Amino acid sequence: MKGIRLKQLREEKGLKQEELAQLLSVSPSAIGMYERDYREPSDELLIKISEYFQVSTDFLLGKTDIRQPISQEDFEKNLLKSKFAEKYNKLTKEQRKTIDSLIEVWEKENNKKIGGLS
């Protein structure tokens, strides 16, 4: 585990090592050793730390700088958006106008359906 990340997260929450130790049911010296990279927490404790701070274990391990893991659903949405954007950017100006017009019509129709249900 990257101890600097644990220390950063602890300080962001305004916790002392003793307070975090109590929350995690470990000794304050263990927290200090984790933060200085003298010791590694067990897998079980690593998961507990990630859940408490609501970050991924990959973030704690230094494998990524992204704190929150992306859900499969969000990943698929972003992938779809990027594929659409890639294709859209290859269109001519006239083709883009046509697509934009279609989207505008679809949005108006969709809003009418939603408004009619309310």
Backbone hydrogen bonds, N-H to C=O, Kabsch-Sander energy under -0.5 kcal/mol:
donor,donor_aa,acceptor,acceptor_aa,energy
2,K,60,L,-2.8
3,G,1,M,-1.0
5,R,2,K,-1.1
6,L,2,K,-1.3
7,K,3,G,-2.5
8,Q,4,I,-2.3
9,L,5,R,-2.6
10,R,6,L,-2.6
11,E,7,K,-2.7
12,E,8,Q,-2.3
13,K,9,L,-1.4
14,G,11,E,-1.1
15,L,10,R,-2.4
20,L,16,K,-2.3
21,A,17,Q,-2.6
22,Q,18,E,-2.1
23,L,19,E,-2.1
24,L,20,L,-2.1
25,S,21,A,-0.8
25,S,22,Q,-0.6
26,V,21,A,-2.5
31,I,27,S,-1.6
32,G,28,P,-2.1
33,M,29,S,-2.3
34,Y,30,A,-2.6
35,E,31,I,-2.6
36,R,32,G,-1.6
37,D,34,Y,-1.1
38,Y,33,M,-2.9
39,R,33,M,-1.2
46,L,42,S,-2.8
47,I,43,D,-2.2
48,K,44,E,-1.9
49,I,45,L,-2.7
50,S,46,L,-2.4
51,E,47,I,-2.5
52,Y,48,K,-2.3
53,F,49,I,-2.5
54,Q,50,S,-0.8
55,V,50,S,-2.1
56,S,67,R,-3.0
60,L,56,S,-1.7
61,L,57,T,-2.3
62,G,58,D,-0.5
62,G,59,F,-1.1
63,K,58,D,-2.5
64,T,58,D,-1.0
67,R,65,D,-0.6
75,F,71,S,-2.7
76,E,72,Q,-2.5
77,K,73,E,-2.2
78,N,74,D,-2.7
79,L,75,F,-2.4
80,L,76,E,-2.5
81,K,77,K,-2.5
82,S,78,N,-2.5
83,K,79,L,-2.5
84,F,80,L,-2.5
85,A,81,K,-3.0
86,E,82,S,-2.4
87,K,83,K,-2.1
88,Y,84,F,-3.3
89,N,85,A,-2.6
90,K,86,E,-0.6
90,K,87,K,-0.8
91,L,88,Y,-1.4
96,R,92,T,-2.3
97,K,93,K,-2.0
98,T,94,E,-1.8
99,I,95,Q,-2.3
100,D,96,R,-3.0
101,S,97,K,-2.3
102,L,98,T,-2.3
103,I,99,I,-2.5
104,E,100,D,-2.2
105,V,101,S,-2.3
106,W,102,L,-2.5
107,E,103,I,-2.7
108,K,104,E,-2.2
109,E,105,V,-2.5
110,N,106,W,-2.7
111,N,107,E,-2.6
112,K,108,K,-1.9
113,K,109,E,-2.0
114,I,110,N,-2.3
115,G,111,N,-3.1
116,G,112,K,-2.3
117,L,113,K,-1.0
117,L,114,I,-0.6
118,S,114,I,-0.9
